[in-house]
Amino acid sequence: MAFYADTVFGFEVTKCDSVLIATWTEMQSRTMEFYGRYVDLLIEQSIKKCNDTEDTPRGLQLVLYSNRKRMSKGKFIFSLGIRQRTTIHDSFLGPFVVESKSSVRLVFDAKIADNLTDESSGMSIFLVSEISSPVKISFGKCSMILQERLTPAKEDKIMLSPELVKKIRSLHALTCTEDPKNENFEIHVTTTRPTTGKIFLKVEPTKNVFQRFSLLFILLAVFSVLVLAMLCKNCRGEVPVRFGTPGATRHYRENYLFPSLAGPHDCESCGIGRDAHIVD
């Protein structure tokens, strides 16, 4: 996609009245190339229905805007080409040093290997902040920026949603005039006051609710079994033994008075003992 105009302008790509990606600064001309996963993402969004009542999905919309008062003229040119898909093998997750004396936007280059962002990888990506004041964080490339925004606290750890990871991953497949071979994406950090510290991305194995508490569940299960075993030791389901009959004293002593010290229990109903006389 190439565009040029006689004045600077901005644009955004929308779907279902929501912005998917937009320029964060106005431009006058630029050539961008979308390939691989970025094309997959655009196709996926374009065929998605906005609601259940739609018969036919609405397509993507390209919205242009300009802060200039005079009329702007220009062209957007779309063309098709062939480019081999590339695989990102290495990562650069930071740390990224944040130092600002006022309100400012800082831009850092980052990269995440494909094997860490695949849905089947079993990995989750976190944004970790260790800064003196809260900031706003977005992701983008080629003067374009995703609309998802994170607002971490001074010391925070935020897990990126699978949908956001998919969009960040697609930025690898967006290139622009300045650096057509750049496979990084950008982390935009916006400060509102003097700020120092660092942020970085962290990759960890995905943990669902069961995995997080599986050990606790196992311990509780084992404890419950032990408690039931101890309680049921005194609950033998035997018919009471009549006092004064042969073996009654021994039966009472072993089963009720000192059950924990008793040896093998006589139980005539179980076919074990011969001393006790069961009441009819």
N, C-alpha and C positions, 0 to 999 in steps of 0.2 A: 504494500500500500504506500503510495506516494501522495503528498499534498503540498500545495503552495498557495499563497494568497498575497494580496498587496498590503495587508496589515496583519498584525499578530492576532491570534485567536486561540481558543481552546475548544475541546470537544469531549464528549463522553459517550460511552456505549451503554445503553440501557435495555432492560428486559423487565416486563411487568411493572413498569414505573419505578424500578429500582436500578441504581447505577452499578454496573459490573466493574468498570474501570474507567478512569478519566484522567485528563492531563492535570497536573498540579501547577503548571506554569504555562503561559501562553507562548505559542510558537508561530513562526511564519512559514516555514517549510521543513519538511523532513521526509525521509524514506524509512519505512518500517517493514520488517519481514516477519510474518507469522507462520510458523510451521509446527509439525509434530503435535505435541500435547496441547499447544495453544489453540491450534485448529480444532483438535478434539473437544476442547473445552467450549469453544464458540459454537460448535455443532450441537453439543449436548445442551447448552443453554437455549439455542434457537428452537429446538424441537420440544422444549419443556412447556407445558400448559401453565397459564397463570392461575387458573382455577378450574374446577370440575365442570363448569357450565360451558367452557369453550369447546367448540367442535373442531376448530383448527388452531394450532398454536400461533401466537403472534411472533413475528420474527424479531430480530435484534434491531434496535434503532440507533442511529448515529445522530447525536444532537450537537450542533455547533453553537458557540456563543462567543461574544467579543465585548470587551469593555470600552471599545472605541465608539465614538458617537457617529462617525461617518460610515457610509456603506462599505462593506468589505466584499471583495471579489476574489475568487480562486477556484481551484479544482482539487478533487479527490480522484485518484486513479488507482483502480484495483486490477491486479493481474495475477495470473496463475503461473507457478513454476514448480520445478521438482528439486527437492533437497532431501538428502539422506538423513534419517533420524540419527541423532547422536545420543550416546549414553554418558551420563555424568558419573565418573568413578570416584572422585575425591570430594572432600567437603572442607569448607572453611566456615566455622561457626562462631568465631570470635576468640577472645573477648574484644569488644569495641569500646574504646575509651570515650566517655562523654565529658566534655569540658566546655561550658558556656558561661558567659558573664551576663547574659540577658536572654530574651526570647529569640530563638534561632532554630533553624532546621539543619540537622546534621545528616549526612547521607553516607552509609557504609555499604561496601560490597560483601556479599556472602554467597555461599554455595553449599548445597546439600546433595550428597550422592543419591543416585536413583534407588539403590538398594535399601536406603533408609526411609524413602518416601513412598515406596510401593505399599498399597493397601494390605498386601499379604506379608509384609515384612515383620509384622508384629511389633513395630516400634512406634513410639509417640514422640513428638517434638515439643519442647518447652522453651518459652522465653523466660530467661532469668534476669532479674534486675538487682543491682547493688548500687544505688544512686542516692544522692543527698536530697532530692525532691522528685515528685512524680513527673512523668513525661508522657507524651503521646507517641505511639509507634505505628507506622504503616509500612506496607511493602509495595515495591514497584520497580519500574525499569523504563528507560527511554523517555523520561519525563511523564510517564504514565504511572498511576498509582491505584492500587486496589482500595475499595471503599471500606473494607474491614479495618477497624482501628482498635488497637490495644492500649489500655491505660494502666500500666503496672504501677504499683506502689513503690516506695523506696526500696524495700526488700521484698521481692515477690517472685513467684514461679507460676507462670500461666501456660496451660497446655493448649496448643493450637488445635482447632477443630479439624477433622478430616477434610471438610470442604475448603477451609482456608489453606491447608497443606496442598491440596490439589491445585488451587489457584497459584500458590507460590511456585509450585513445581512447574506449572505452565509458563511462568516467566522466563525459565531457562530457554524456552523456545520462542522468545521474542527478541529480535535484534533490531538495531537502528543504525543510521548513517555513520555515526561517530565511531562505532566499534562493532562491525558486523559479525565478528567471531566471539563476542563476549557472551559467555554462558552463565554469568553470575546473575543474581538479582540484588535489589537494593533494599536496605533497611533504613527507613526514614525515622529519625528521632527528633521530635519537636519539643523544645523546652520552653517554659513560660517564665522562668526566673533563673538566677545563677545556679548552675547544677554541675556537680562533679560525680564521677563514679564510672561504672561500666555495666554493659549489658552483654549477654551472649545467648546463643541457642544451645540447647542440650538435648541429646537423643537418649531415650531410655526405653526398655521393653514395656509394651503396653500392659497395664494391669487393670483387669475388670474388677467388679465388686467381689466376685467369688475368690479371685486370686488374692486380693488384698486381705481378705478375712479367712482364707482357707485354713491357715494354721490355727486360728482361734476356733473355727468350727470343729476341727479335728480334736483339739484339746477338750472342748466342751463335750464332744461325743464320747471320748474316752472316759472323762470324768463321770458322765451320766451312766455309762455302762457299769463302772465300778460302784457307784452309789446304788444302782438297782441290784447289782449282785450282792452287796452287803445287806440290803433290805430284804431281798428274797431269801437270804440264808435262813432267816427266822420265820419265813412264810412257807411252810412245807405242805400246806393243804392236807394235813393229817387229821384224822378224827380224834378228838380228845381222849386221853387215857384216864381211866377211872382210878382214883387214888385207892390204895389198899390192894391193888392187884399186883402180881409179880412184874417187876421191872418198872413200875410207875415212878419210883424215886429217881432211878437212873435216867429215865426218859425226860423227866422234868429238869434235872440238873444239866443234862447235855444240850437240851433244845431251848431252854428258856433262861436258866440261871447263868450259865457260863458258856454261851454258844461259841464265842471266839476261841475258847480253850479246848473245846470238845474235839474229840477225834471223829472217826466215822460215825454217822448218826444211824441209830437203829430205827427202822421204820417198817412195821409189819405190813402196812398197806403197800409199801414199795417192794416188799419181798426181801427186806434186808435183815431186820431183827426178829428174834424169836421170844424175847422176854415180855414185850408189851402185849397186853390184852386189849383189843379194840372193842369199844362199846358197841353193842348192836343197835 
